[in-house]
Each structure stands twice: as structure tokens, then as C-alpha cells.
Amino acid sequence: MRFLPVLSPPLSPPPADRQDAACPAPAAALDPDGDVTASPDAGFVPREKRVYFEVFGCQMNKLDAELMTAVLLEEGYRFTPEVRDAGVVLYNTCAVREQAENRVFSKLGALKPLKRRRPGMVIGVLGCSAQNHREAIFERFPHVGIVCGTGEFLRLPELIARARTEGPVAALDLDFEHTPRFTRTRSFGPSPQQAYVSVMRGCDQACTFCVVPRTRGKEVSRPVREIVDECRALVDSGVVEITLLGQTVNSYGKRLAKGRVIGLQHVLHELNKIPGLQRIRFITSHPRFMTSELIDAMAGLEKVCEYLHLPVQSGSDAVLRRMLRTYTVDRYRRVVEECREKVRGLALATDVIVGFCGETDAEFQETVKLMEEVRFHGAFVFRYSERAGTRAAAEQADDVPDEVKRERNQVLLRLQSRVSTEILRERVGGVEEILVEGPSKLDPSRLTGRNRANQIIVFPGRADEGLAGNLIPVRITEATSLVLVGERVPA
């Protein structure tokens, strides 16, 4: 097993003279669930150049996967939706939630017989779980050929070649003083009209339940000009909506310029000037860094959508202290109040963890009370699972029984379903401007899109109408807890 040093080569679009005339660069893309779709010409390349790629976890993982997709395409690799058709099998992993990690480990175990029959196949474990578990992955799954962390994924072609000729290879160093640099001129995401753009990498927070600082390193922000240049190039390629990403996106700007205060609002102001860009979003924010200046930018810039994902995690100050979340429930309420006062029509989403170490019934009821009071448009509710490498795993007992966690989880899901349904029903009869994303997965006779509040809307339409990427008015006719249903308003 070889450990490779950090190297962050530039990534640029493949030059025209490197395109194989019999195998042109396809519009490979991640589907909405994170899997890479098949390249239309995958059958024209040898098996060793065919990649099966599956992605787990957050939006940052999906963006990293887009960058990996680009660098692999540049080197002549193509994508297949079938594991058995691939010469390279890659999993970009998530270490935040136990369920996602267990799914990857289960898939790795199932590959062992195929690897035995085809020893030339390269299996790679990438991303956060790779960074967290490191060489232990080789010990548990000796048929794995690559373990690559979050700082070196742009080297995938090199790692694949080395794994084939030299055996198992690990690339795990984190050097975010020199964060991976790349250029990107088009989106490889689920829609060519929408793109994720990273404004920063890593995280400086010390939340006791979270493994991200261990797997992604300390916080490093990209220069404003670099972000703007990437967004301009994406808009020139047809992107109309950009979502800015950061582990704690609204703490953007720390250590960026000595003697100057730079914040996410400066990025928003610059992006708002780009012709052709229609919508701007940003996720995920931390209550501690939700400044008045950023809220004012949300309120005053016409392209910035009225959607805010602001995790609260718990409605109990005692639990928040054990989590080291660095704010109180009262502080959270005041941030929400200022946002709703200034940003007309704000849609607020959150994350909540139930069953964190030592959570009592009374502390859980405080979370219930907060959710009833704040009335979030949406909430992602998770049962706490102990993660190796976190302070909570080392210092606190995971002492809430699993059946209690499940019960509390269901209580909050039912509560949120009721609130979401009530909020969405308030929109029935109104007209929403939506960005069309494409055909509905569940019903090909309908199209789907989102309004500025990030709510899903489905309406009659066909894929061949060419509406994807367009902003169109839709009258809302009904609502469920998850989606709005509507009909097109005649032009």
C-alpha cells in the first residue's frame, strides 16, 4: 500500500485535440440521487476505461463528484450504470450519518466475488469515510484498490493507474492551506441549467456530534474574484441558477484578506451583477454567523432567493451546550425574527437531531415546542448515531435507547408534515414563478420545478417541449406535505 503526498493539479476542460473522434466527450451528469448517469458512448471504450460511480451524502459531496467526473472524462474515461460493465468502481462516501456509511460498506462487501473473477477491476473508496477510516478500509476490504480523501480527488486518474500497476494506494493528506484548485466551465449536475459552486472548504466549528472537521480539514475560503469568474463561465454555458456551498457557508471570508472584513454578502452582491444569472441560493448556514449584513443582502438583492437553511439541531439549551453549537435557543429565535422581518416571504428550513447524548424527555419537548413555534417550511430530522472520531463518541455516552430515538423521530416528522402541509396549502390559488428542471420521475406526463422558496411544483407538460431551464408562471391548484401541484398560466 502506497501513501501519496498532497498534490493539487489544476483541472481544466479537455482541449479539443484530445477528444477521441470515435468517442466524443458526453454530457455525463449526476442524477438527482447522486449516481453518475451512463455516458452515451461508454460502449466504445475498453472496459478498463468504464466507470461505475455512486455518490452519497451532502451537496458538497455531489459537487466533488462533479469535479471528479470532469477530470475522469478529460482522461478518456466514460460512465456506465452497471457495476458488472465497469473496470473502475468508485464510491464517494459520507461519514456524517451511519446509514449512508453502512450502505457503502455493504456494497463493498458484495463486490468481493466480482473482484475475484476480474482482478483487473479497480475499486475506490473516496471522500469523507475514506478520510475518516483511512487504512482500516484496506484491512476490512482487502479487494479495495484506492482510498482517497477529500483533499486529493482531482488525482483520480493517477490513482487508478497506480492501483493497477502497484497495488492498493492511499491518498489521504489534508492540506487546505493550499485548497484543491480547479476551473469549471459547465455543470455536470442533474440539470445543466443549475450548478453548485463551492465558496469554501472545511469547517472550523467544534460540534461534538460532527466528523466534518476531521474529514475535510479547517476552513479555507476561495477569493471572491475566483468564485465570480467560475460563476460567469457557468452562466455562459447556460446555467441560470447557482447554489453556493460551504460546510458553514455564512462564515465565508475568515482569513481571506488581512485587515479587511469580507463576508458572504460580498459574494452575493458580485454575483447579483452577472447578466443571465436568474437565481442565487446558499447552503448550509450557521445561526452564529447569520449577520445583519447578510440578511440585508438577502432582502435587497433581487436574484437571491428567499430560502434559508438554518440548522437548529435542538430546542434545548442544555443539549446545544453538549453539542457545542455556540448559540442559545433565544439567539436562534432572534436571528429568525430578524430574517422574517427583513426578507419578505422567507422560507425557513432546518436540521434537527433527536436522541443526542443524554437527551431527556423534557429536553426533547423543548424541541417540539420550538418547532411548533417557529413553523419551519421543512425540517430534516435525524436520529443521533455515534460517529468515530467525534468528541461526543470520545467523551459522552450514547445513552438514549434506539426505540426512544425512533419514537422521537416520528413525533417530529408527523409535526413537520402537518406544518408543511398547512404552509403549502396557503399557496393554493396563487401564481408561482418556477424554474423548470425536467420531467417528473413519478409521472412522465408532468414536469417539475421549484419556486424561489425551494418548494417543488409539478404540472402537466412533456420533456420534448424544451422548457427545462426556463422560468414560467404556474397557478397552484393543490398541495401535499411535500409538493405543490399546478397548471401553466397561458402566456
Secondary structure, DSSP 8 states (H G I E B T S, - for coil): -EE------------GGGSBTTB------B-TTS-B---TTGGGS-GGGEEEEEE-SSHHHHHHHHHHHHHHHHTT-EE-S-GGG-SEEEEEE--SSHHHHHHHHHHHHHTHHHHHH-TT-EEEEEEHHHHHHTTHHHHH-TT--EEE-TT-GGGHHHHHHHHHHH--EEE----GGG-------S--SS-TTEEEEESEES-----TT--HHHHH-S-EE--HHHHHHHHHHHHHTT--EEEEE-TTGGGTTTTSSTT----HHHHHHHHTT-TT--EEEEE---GGG--HHHHHHHHH-TTB-SEEE---B-S-HHHHHHHT-S--HHHHHHHHHHHHHHSTT-EEEEEEEES-TT--HHHHHHHHHHHHHH--SEEEEEE----TTSHHHHHS---S-HHHHHHHHHHHHHHHHHHHHHHHHTTTTSEEEEEEEEE-SS-TTEEEEE-TT--EEEEE--GGG--TT-EEEEEEEEE-SSEEEEEE---
